[in-house]
């Protein structure tokens, strides 16, 4: 991705929350790093309010909308109509000057608009033409999502823009290519554009859709009722239009003798970043975070330091934000956080857990036990599923994650939330279980 849009860029700041005190010989340092971007083109956090930009100040952007047109989109017939209306609503939300394309997805990928291997420039005329082209969309054929993503990548990379974004809608399983083919496509597209993925109805595979969004640093969700697609597409496009800086990486430097155990995003969703590290010079590595508008996210960093005697202190990690440039240089976004280690014989100090670290450790466990509980329920291990989902209820209750607690209550009968005592419901609507699974990684912020 190209040129860093300086004129409208938000200001980044970083706060570190940790208990830096370790007992003698202690080696594990945990910290929550809060990254906040404010005061970009969408001042006041009014994401998706393009009119707030000064003329020529908005970052250049390109968007590809991939619409499932497989045969199953005709059942019920309203589903295809809802998908067309949702795509039209998304096109109406595009800022003037944004490049865009619409792709029809079956077992092959087809350019719906503008065609010819290119992208259109959004204005009143091209929006109208695109909406006319949508009327020709009809359902038929299979599903090979990797081909959709590859076409989106080709079209998006044809535009010299700062922000590249995809929106993908599917209603079924990826049955016309192997999981390995989809994985290859995701590997090729990772870092080239971000992508939000949506499953409509209940005949799609949650792990497929969430896997696409995770690999491409976007959001995933279920739209169980196709009638709700237009509102969801509008919101997604508004958020995409509010992005101002692409390719932001969390750069973590650690001194000799230390090792990074993990780096994960913990708010607004849990996202494992440890294995996505790219080396960035001596003792430093970059972890991708995707595109940013006016927003705040939290990251959990765990570092292993050499054991030391009481009274020693050291810098365990230095965290900064960078945007890698095409020429191999980096643009530093100016925010920095320091993670420290101090060895003490004060038992109270060294055994205290930072409230932020404790909160997000619980939120990460919550996401994990929901996933495990649903997998066990599908496998027929009802006792195992009850234990895991009971623990999830307990964690959701303790952390004040009311949204997840409500979703859990549709899958289990809660006897006692505080102890995690639950009974599996005999009958669970498929949409309720899929919603819980899809949204299991959504977290609540720690109360500051």
N, C-alpha and C positions, 0 to 999 in steps of 0.2 A: 504494500500500500504506500501511497506517496505522500507528498507535501504536507508538512505539519502546519495547520491553519493557525497562525499566531494571532491574527487580528481578533478572533472571537474566542480564543482559548480560555477555558476556566482556570482559576487559580487552584492549585492542589496544596493540601496540607496533610500532615500526618501526626497522629498521636499514638503513643505506645503505652499499653497498660500491662503491668507485670508485677510480680513479687520478685525482686532481684536477689533476695537473700537465700543462700543455700547453706545446709549444714556442712560441717567439715567432710570433705570427700564427695559432696553432692555434685552431680554431673549434668542434670537435665534442667534446662532453662526454657520456660514457656512464656510467650508474650502474645497479646492481641494487638495488632496494628490496625488502627482505623484510618482509612484514606478517604478524604473528603474533597470533592471538586465543587467550587462555587463561582458564581459571577461570570459565567461564560455568556454566550449570545442569548441564552434563555434565562435572563436574570430573575432571581426570586424563585428559581426552581420550577418555573412554569414550563416544564418539558412539553414540547410539541406545540409551542406558540410561535410559529415561524415569523409572525409579524413583528416580534420584538427585536429581530436582528436589524442592524443598520444595513442599508443597501450595500451589497457586495461583501458583507462581513461574514455571512454564514459559511461554514465549511462546505467544500464541494462533496457531494455524495452520490452514490449509485445504489439502487435497490432492485432486486429481482424477486418477483413473487412467483412461487411454484405451486400450482394448483393441481391436486389429484384429479385426474379425469378417467380413472379406471372404471370398469363396468359397475363395480359396487356403488359408485357415486349416484347411480340411478335408483337405489333402494334406500329410503323412499325417494321418489322423484324430486321432492322439495330440497333434498340435500345439494344437488347440483345447482339448483336456483340460488340457494343460500350462499354457496361458494362463489358464484358469479357476483352476487350482490355484495358480499364481503370484500372481494377483490376490487370492485368498483369503489367501495367506501375507502379502501386503502389508497387507491389512486387519487381520490379526491383530497386525501390528507397530505399528498406530496407537496413539498415546497416548490415554487417556481424555480426552474433551473436544475433541479435534481434529475440525474439520469435514471431511467427505469426501463424494465422489461417484464413481460409476463410470459411464463412458461407453463405449458400444459403437460402434466406428467402421467404417463402410463408405463408400459414396459419399454417405451422409448420416451425421449424428451422432445417436445415440439415448441418452436418459437410461436407464440400466439400474437405477441406485439412487441416491438415494431417489425421484427423479422429481419432477414438479411445479415444475421450475425452481429447486430449492432444494438445499441440502446437508444431510447428516445430521450429528448429533453422535455421535462414537464412544463407545460403551459396549458392554457384553456383548450387549445386545438388538439394537442396530443392526448390530453386526458380524455377528451371526447372520443377521439379515434380509438383509444385503448378500450373504452367502455363499449364501443360498437363491436370491436373484435371479440370481447368477452361473450357477446350474444351467440357467437358461433361455437362456443365450448360445448361439447357433448360428451357423455360418458361411454366408454368402451375400451376394452383392453386390460392389460395386467398392471403390475406395479414393480418398477425397478428404480428405487429412489436414488441410487448412485448415479444413474444417467441424468437425473434432474439436476443434481448438485454439480456435476461436471459441466453441464451447459450453463448453469448459473455462473460458475466460476469463469468460463470463457467470456460470457457477456459482460460481467462485472469488471474483469481485468482489461476489457477493451476501452474502459473509461479512465482517464487520468484524474482520479479524485482522491480525496483524503479518507472518506468513510465508504466502506463497501458492506452491504447488508443484504441478507436473504430472509424471506418469510416462506415457510414450507407448510403446506396443509396436506394431511393424508387421512384416509378413512379406513385403511386396511393394512394388512401385513405385507412386508416386502418380499413377495413370493416369486418374483421373476428374475432374481439374481441371488447369488449366494451371500451369506453374511460376510464372507471374506471380500467379495466385490464391493459391498457397501463400505466395509472398513477401509479398503484401499482408497475409495473415493473420498472418505472423510479425512484420511491422512493427507491426501493431495490438497484438499481444500482448507485444511487447518491453517490458520494464520493469514489466509488470503481474503476471507470475508467472515463476518459473524452471521449467525443464522438463528432465528426463532422458529421453533417447530410446534405445530399444533396437531393433535389427534381429534377428529370429529366423530361423534357416535361412540360405539363401544367395540368395534371389530378390529381395532388396530392393536399393536404390541407396544406396551408402555416402555419396555427397556429399549426398543428400537428408537422411539421418538425422543426419549430423554437422552439416549446415547448420541443422537445427532446434535441436539442442542448443546450437550456437554462438550463434545469434540470441537464444536464451532463457537463456543463461548456465548451462546444465546440462551433464551428462556424456553422452557417446555411447559405445555399445559394441555388439559383436556377441555374440549367444548362438547359436552355430552349432547346438548340440544343444538342442532344446526342453525336454529333461528337466532342463536346468540353470536354467530360468527361475525356479523358485520361490526358489532360493538367491539369485539375482541381484536379484529383486524385494524380497526380505526385506532385503538389504543396502542397496538404494537407499532403501527406506522408513526404515530405521534411520538412515541418513545425513540424510535429510530431517527426521526427528524431532530430530536433533541440532543443526539450524540455530536460531540464537537472535537474529540481527539481519539484517533484510532491507534491500535497497536501499543497500548500502554503496557509496560512490563514492570513488575516488582523486581528490582535488582537487590539481591541479598549478598553482602560481603561478610565473610567470617574469617577470623584470624587463624593462623597455623595451629593445628592440634584440635580444632573443632570440627564437628560434622553436623550437617542439617538432617534431622530425623524426618521432619515433614513440613510442608507449607500447604495450607489449605484456605480457601475462602470459606468463611463461616456465616456471613450475612451479606446480602439478603437470602442467599441459599448456600448450602454446603457444596463445595466443588473442590475435589482433590487436585492439587497443582504439582505435587512433588515430582511426579514422573515427567512433567512437561518442561523441566529445566533445560535451558540452553546455556552453555558455558559463556562467560562474558569477561574473560581475562583472568589473571591470577586471583584465586580464592573467591570469585564472584560468579553468580549465576542469575539468569533472568527467568522469571515465571510470568507467562502471558495472562493478562487480565481483560483483553479485548478493548472495546470502545467505551468512552465515558462522555456523559453529559453532566448536568448538575445533579450530583448524587453522592452517596457515602456507602462504603463497603468495609467490612471487617475481615481481617486475615489472621489465622492462628499460625504462629511460627514456633517450632520446637527445635532447639539446638542442643547438641551434646558437647559439653566443654571438658577440658582436662580437669581431673580432681585437684583441689588445692587446699592449702591450710587456712585456718581461721585468720582473717585480717586481709587476705588477698582480694583484690577486685580486678575485673577485666571487662573489656568490651566484647560481648559474646557475638554480636551481629550489628551490622549497619545496613539499614533498609532505605532505598531511594526509589524514585520513579523515573523511568526513561522511556523515550520513544526511539527505537532503532530507525535509522535513516537508510535509504537505498544505497548510499555510498559507503555503508559500513560504519559510519559515525553514529553517535546517539545524541538526541536532544534531551537534556536533563530538565525535568519538570520542577526542580527546585525544592521539593519536599523531602525531608529526611527524618528517620527515626532511629534511635539508638537502643539496643537491647543489652542490658548489663548483667553481670554476675558478681555477687559480693558474698564471700564466705564468712559465716558468723557462728558463735557458740550460743547465741540467743535462740533458744528453742521456739519461743513464741513467734519470733520474726521468721525463722526458717521453715516453720510448718504451716504458716498462713498461706492460703491459696488466694490468688487474685480473683475478685468476684467476676471479672470479665472472662478470665481463663476458665473458671468453674462453670460459668453460664454456657459458654460455647462448647466446652467439652461435653456437657449434657445435651446440647442441641445436635452435635454431630452423632452422639450415641442414639438420640431420638430418631434421626433419619435412618440410621443403620438397623435399629430393632424393628422399625415399621417394615422395611424392605424384607428383613429376615422373616418376620411374622407372616407377611403376605405369601412369601415363597413357601413357607411351611404349610400354610393353609391350603395352597394349591396342590401341594404334594400329599395332602391327606394327613399330615401330622398335626392333629388338632390340639393335643396337649402342648406341643412345642410352640404352636402358633399362639395359643392362649397366654403362655408365659411371656413371649416376646411382645405381644400387643398390650399385655398388662403393664409391662415395664414402660412401654411407649406412653400409655395413659398417665402413669406416674410421673414421667419426665415432662410431658406436656403440661400437666397440672402444676408441677413445682416451678416450671420456668415461665408460666403465664402465657404459653403458646395456645391461645384460645381457638385460633383457626384450625390447628391440627387436632386439638381436643374434640372439636365439633365433627371433624371428618372421622376420627376414631370411633365416636359414639354411633356412627352409622354402620360400623362393622362389628362392634362389641357392645354388650350391655355392661355399663360401668357399675359395679357394686360399691367399690370404694376407691376413688381416684388416688388418694394419698398413699395407699399401700399397693396400688396397681392390681387390685382384685377385680377381675372381669370375667364375663362369660361370652364365648363366641356366639353371635347371632346365628340362628339356624338358617335363615334366609337373608342373603345380602344382595342388594341390587348391584349388577355388574358395574354400572356407572359409578356407584359409591366406592367400590373397592378400587377401581381404576383411578378415581380422583385422589384417593388417599395415597396410592402408590406414586402417582405422577407428582403430587405436591409434597411428598415426604421430606424433600430436602429444603423446603422453605422454612426459614428460621425467624425468631423474633429477636430484635435488638435487645441487648442488655440495658436495663434501666440505669441510666447514668446518675 
